């Protein structure tokens, strides 16, 4: 009799095991990466931007209000996401050094999923490719689908012959004496004339292929290129905005008391035509750049909407974990700066949305701190994979407790960094610790004595626009935040790139 009562339980356990073993119950993962996307979105409270599809995505799950990259530049930021190790751990702060030069046998996030029965595929910009860096074939089940980061459709936008400076940089060629391409383009063309339109189309095709193989769970990474410079988007997205309606930043100077080397000199934007090779932008140029950024965001928002609509249409949404991640922020004239390449809030803060069916609740948001390296352990736990123990250190912490309870505080602080040149020492690293209220940046050469450090301290409760470095006025706060930094490993110096 007792055995008969146990049979239904045994049967259900066996059936559950068979489902898991066949892969039918393994959740899919759709990782959407967006280049240079800051939290300038309707779901983050911006009233001007038109981002209906990302707002709709945010309404499906959990929005992180305080998410940060680990370095505000493409390659190190993507290394952090895909290896789970910060740039200070890898010793890679530049664009051209491949992460496997630091940890040759690293197991990337998609590799780990592949080891547990997933098909891993990617399209668009996931790893940083260009500037001497290359794709990582070991991370994907099939060859990665690449698109050009610099792409124009109008003849007048690019060089009359050959490459522009930025095209040469991305093609790992010498940019010396090459012409500058256009910083923006508004062409009356279909979405698919630009790379992001092609990427969305390919993602839809891949999702349709995945639907035909339900027993094979997928880890699909879709990397959109805009709003990265140049701001090229179909005219209809530019037409969403009236240029005169944009307000220029109130603060257009570096923080008072900040080290002279701390602000970015935004050399990336200066590589484009009609941009000054030194000095500030005019107000007209600034409004044009702000307009272009908004148009590019709306363009990529539409492409993400197409992909998400197809995920829903195919009936895959209920068993797919979706992550929307921006690789870093972007200065839009605040502090007189443009682009990324700094430790300031506008460069370091990122959008992060996670939709985990059965775990996250629709339309929720959290003030819990998060950083890019947290996504590696988070996705592994959500998918029910064994706790990863790869050759590289995992610097992050799973956010799953926060996904279930947005009021849960995952960590006391997050950490990020940016390198600079400080004569006569040469290369130094600005290691930053960001708590709910403060950011401290410790500038020194890796391994150098603590007394050689210079500091920046900002209080976001009293000075959200970072107008003044408070380090000399609040030594007790500096000491407390330095103690948090001291718990983390010392930053490694930049490793020497292998000769090609």
ABEGO torsion letter per residue (X at the ends): XAAAAAAAAAAAAAAAAAAAAAGAABBBBBBBBBBGBBABBAAAGBAABBBAAAAAAAAABBBBABBBBABBBAAAAAAAAAAGBBAAAAGBABAABBAAAABAABBBAAAAAAAAGBBBBBBEBABBBEGGBBBBAAABABBBBBBBABBBABAAABBABEBBAAAAAAAGBBABGBBBBBABBBBBBBAAABAAAAAAAAAAAAAAAAAABAABBBBBBBBBAOABOBBBBBAAAAAABBAAABBBBABABBBBGBBAAABBAGAAAAABBGBBABEBBBAAAAAAAAAAAAAAAAAAAAAAAAAAAAAAAAGAAAABBBBBBBABBBBBGBGGBBEBGBABAAAABBBBBBBBBGABBBGBBBABBBBAAAAAAAAAAAAGBBBBBBABBBABBBAAAAAABAABBABABBBBBBBBBBOAAEBBBBBBBBBAABBBBBBBBBGBBAAABBBBBBBAAABAAGABBAAAABAAAAAAAAAAAAABBBBBBBBBBBBX
